[in-house]
Amino acid sequence: MTTTTATKLIGLMAGGGTGTELINAVLPCFKAVEELYDIKFNFLHFDNEKWRKEAETEVWHQPFYEAMCDFYEQVEQLGGCILRGAVQAPVLYKARERVNHNYKINPIKGIPEISDLTRFSPQELDDLEIFLVRQNTFGLFHCDGEYNGIGKAVVEITHHREDVERLADYSFKLAKGGSVTLAMPTRKLGAIGELWEKVFEEKAAAHPNINYWRIEPCIEDIAHYVRTRKNFDTASDPYDLPMKQYNVIVGPELFMDYMMDDVAWAIHGEPSIACSGNFSPDGFSSFQTNHGTVTPIADKDIVNPIAMVHAVAMCLEYYYQLPEAAKSLELAVRKTLAAGYRTPDLHRGNTRYQKVGTKAMVEKIIDELKTL
């Protein structure tokens, strides 16, 4: 095994909902990785008890925003990265702008062991890996606006060419010789869509070794593109591709927000498997479950920890350049699922499987990790 004795710093911010439960549940994963790979992790904890209510309430809160940004900047200055739970949108989006978390990556990997929850066969899920990329600091979620208090709200959405160019460069670099697909609803976004199409067409011309397509996502039917086509060899329409033909799918925040959820549901059958990472151009990163943590099931030992385990793996691979440790952790998840262990969201009353709680699921994953 690859080993290093350098200390790795992780900033822990649990946020709201099940965040505290999930963060606490996966901390033993770091301990197991330490023992297996001769690595040392140090942790810096955000004062979550003080700010938990503000993390859950979807309204702007300036003191919470300042506390969150101060914590992020402290971790960045110390050379670490962030592992966190859910944070309410108004504060989170502005915090991303301040720390330049311009890009969000959601890697969706096929897991044959849970194919029974999906429309795909184990063979179709094997080796399936799609990177969903979202611009993170401009667009509808970040636009300026005002409400007159009576019946009129005005917003101004600005997309600068240089911002789109940076995102396109990032996406083509991530593709590594595969494909880039622009998910851009030009018919709905008009001039904004035209700008994105022009930039991505230019970048595609500069990367002839990378296949380039565009799809026209529709909020009402984003999953239209999530399919497996059996006769791809005879297909002539580039919009109708089997999932394994996708490599990187990129687009504006609103549509990719929905796309990330839809693809996760289609490939995993549940949203509690996928993780995501937010990145600045200089490398500072934060990692999380794909989309939030759910308040109603908090502190009941029933939330699925796999997405947060995958976030730990993503942290190891993307920030600390420990791909062997990350892949071992992901494999341990698959072996645990193959052994028949399921949290309630995956169990669904199926008597073939053994239902376990949050903590027990992580314990099973760590047991498998130690056998690899």
N, C-alpha and C positions, 0 to 999 in steps of 0.2 A: 504494500500500500504506500501511496505517496504521503510523506509526512512533512510537517513543518512545526516548529515550536513557537512561531510568531503569534502574539496575542491578537485576537480578532474582537473588535468592539461592536456590539449590537445595541442600538437604542430601542427600548421596548415601550410602545405606546398602545395600550389596550383599547382605548376609545370606548364606545358604547356597546350596548347589547351583550352578546356572548363573547365580546373581545377579551375581557379579563380571563374568562374560563378557558378560551382557546389558547391565549398566550401562556398561561400557567400549564396547560396540558402539554404543550410542545417543548417546554424548557428541557425536559429529560432527553429530548432528541439531541440537543446540543451536547449534553453530558456524554451520551453514547458516542457521538462523533468525536468528541475529545479523546475518549479512551481508545477508539479504533484508529484514529489518524494522528495521534500525538499533536493535537491542536488545543489551544487554550482560548476560551471565549470569556470576555468580560461584558457585563451588562450595565447599561445606564437606564434607569427607570423614570419615565414621565410620571408626574404626580397625578395619576389617573383618578384617584378617589376625589380629589378636589374638583376635577373638571368633568367627571362622568356625565352629569346631567347636561352640561353644555355640549358635550360631544354627541348627545342623542337628539337634542332639540334643533329642528331645522330652521333656525333663525340666525341672523348675523349676531356675533358676540365678540366685540373687539378684544376684551381681556383674554378670552380663550384663544383667539387668533394669535395674539402676541405671545402667549405662553407656548402654543404649539410651534410657532416659528422659532422662538428662542431655543426650544428643545432640539428641533431639527438642525439649527445652525450650530449648536453646541456639539452635537454628534458629528456633523460634517467636519468641524474644526479638529476634532479628535481622530478623524480618519475612519469613522465607522459608518454603518448604514442603519436603516430603520426597519423594524418588524412591527406591524401595527394591526389593530382591528379597525372597526368602522368609525368614521368621523363624519359629522353632518356636512352636507354639501356646501353651503355658503362659505364656511370657514375653510374647508378643505381646498376648494378651487382657488381661493385667493392665496392660501399657503403654498400651493404648487407654483403659482406665479412667482412668489417671492423667492423660493429656493430653486427656481428654474427647472422644475420637473416637467420638462417639455414633452416627453414621450411616455406613453404607457404601453407595455407589452403584456399580452395575455396569451401564454403558450397553452394550447389545448392539445393534449396528447391522448391518443386512443388507449383505452384500458380494456383488453379483451375479457378480463375476468368479470366485468359488469356489463357485458354485451346484452344480457337479458333485460336490461333497463332501457335499451336503445333500439332503434330500427336497424342497426348494423350487425353484421355477423362478426365473430371473433377475428376472422381473417381480414375483414375490412378495417377493423380497428387496430390490428397489429402494425406497428411502426408508423401509425398515423400521427403526424405532428404539424399543427398549424399555428402560425404566429399572427395574432390579431394586434394591430398597431393603431393607436389612437393619438392624435395630437391633443395636448393636455392643457395648454395655457392660452389659447385664443379661440374665438368662436362664440356660439350662442351662450354657453355656460359662463363666459367671461366678459360678455359685452356690457357696456355702460347703458344705463337707461333711467327712466323716471316715470313715476305714476302720479297723476294730478289729484288723486284722492277721490275722484268722482267716477270717471268711466273711460279714462284714456291712459294707456301705458305706451311709452315710446322707447325702443331700444335701437342701438346702432351697432351693427355687426361688421367688423373690419377684418379681412384676411389679407395679410401682406405677402407679397410674392416670396420674399426672403425667408419667411417662416415656413411656407409650404415647401420651398426648395430644401431647407434643412431637414424637414420631415421626410421628403422623398429620398434624399441622400442616405438618411438613416435606414429607411426601409429597404433600399436596394443593397446596402451593405449587409443588412441582416439576412437577406435572401441567400447569400452565399452560393450563387449559381443556380438557384431554383426558379421561383416565379414570384412576381409581385402583382397583386390584384388591387386596383383602386376601387373602393366601394364609394361611389359618388353619385348622389341623386341629382344630376345636373338639371333635369327637367323641373325639379322643385326648387333648386337653389340658384338657377340662372347664372349670373355673372361669377358668383363664387365657384360654382361647379366648372365653369369655363376656365377659370384661372387654374384650378387644381388639375384639370385634364391637360392643359397646355404644359404645365410644369412636369407632370409625370410622363407625358409623351416625350419630352425633351430628355429627361433622365433615362427613359427606356432606350432611346436611341444611343445614349452613351454607354449602355450596358447590354450589348447585343447577345451576351451569353445568358441573360436572364429573360425568361418568358414574361410578357406583360399582357394583362387583360384589364378590362374595366367592367364592373357590374353596376347596375342601377338599382340599389336597394330601395325597398319600399317599407315604410314603418309598419304598414298593415300586414306585410307578408315577407319579412326579412328571411324567414326560414325557407322561402322558395329556393334559395341557393344552397341549402344544406341538404344534399341528396347524394345518392350513389347511382351513377349511370352505368348500366351493365355493358352497353355497346359503345364505349368511348371511342374505340378505333374507327367507328363509322360516323362519329359525331362531327358536324361541321360548325356548330354554334359554340363559340368560345364562352358564352354565358352559361352554358349547361355543362358543368364539369363535375366529375366525381371528386369527393373530398380529398383524395390523395393527390390530386393535381394542384391543390392549393398549397402554397408555402407561406407567403406573407400576404395578409389582407390588411389594407390600410385605408383610413378615411377620417372624416371630421368627427368631432367628439360625440355629437348627438346620435348619429347613425351607428357609429362603432359601439356606443354604449349599449344599444339594443342588440347589435350583432354579437358582442361578446357574451351576452346572456343567452341568446338563441343558439349559438354554436355550442356553448357549454351544455345546455339542456340536450341538444341533439346528440352530441358525442358521448356524454356521460350519463344522461338520463336524470341528472340532478345538478343543481348549481353548487353543491357543497364539496366539489372535487377540485375545481380550478382555482388557480392563484394568479396574481399579476404583479408586475413591478413598474415603478415610476422612476424615470431616469433623467438626470440633467446632462448637458453636453460634457461636463467635466467628470462625470462618472458617479456623482453622489446619487444614492438610490434609496427607495423605500419599497417594502414588499408586504403583501396583504392577501387576504382571501379575495376572490374575484370581484364580488360585489356585496360588500357589507356583511354585517353580523346581525342576527335576528334577535330582537329584544324579548319576545314572548317566551322563548325556550331557554333563556339565560339561567344559569345556575341550577339546572335540572339534570345534568350529566347525560344529556341525550343529543347534544349538538355534534355533528360530524366534524372531527378534527382534521380530516384528510387535506382539505384545502390549505389549512395553516401549516400542516407538515410539508406540503408541496411548496408553500411560501418559504419555509426554512431551506428547502432544497434549492429553490431559485436564488435565495440569498447566497448560499454556498457557491453556486456555479457562476452567477452573473457578477457578484461583487467581489467575492474572495477567491475566485478562480480555482475552485476545488471541484471540478466536474466529477471526479471519481466518487467523492463523498456524496454529492448530490444524486448521482445515478444510483448509488447504493440505497439511499433513502427512498427514492422513488420505487426501486425494485422491491424493497421491504414492504411498501404499501401494497404492491401487486400480489406479493406472496401472502400477505395477510388476507386480502380479499379472496385469493385462490383457496385459502384454508377454510373459507366459509364464514368469516366474521363480518358482521354488518351492524352499523348503527341504525337506529329506527328508520331514518329516511331511506336507507337502502334496503332494509330488511323486508318491509311491506308484508309482513305476515307469512313469508315464505319459509316453510318448515325445513327446507334443505339447509338453511343458514342459521348461525347462532347469533342472536341479538346481544350486543354489548353496548356499554355506555362510552362516553367520551374518553375517560381516563383508561379504561380497559382496552379500547381500540389503540391508543398510543402505546400502551404496554405491549400489545401483540406486535405492533410494527417494530418496536425496539428489539423485541425478542428475535424477530426475523432478521433485523439488521445485523445483529451479533452473530448470526450463522453464516453470513455471506463472506 
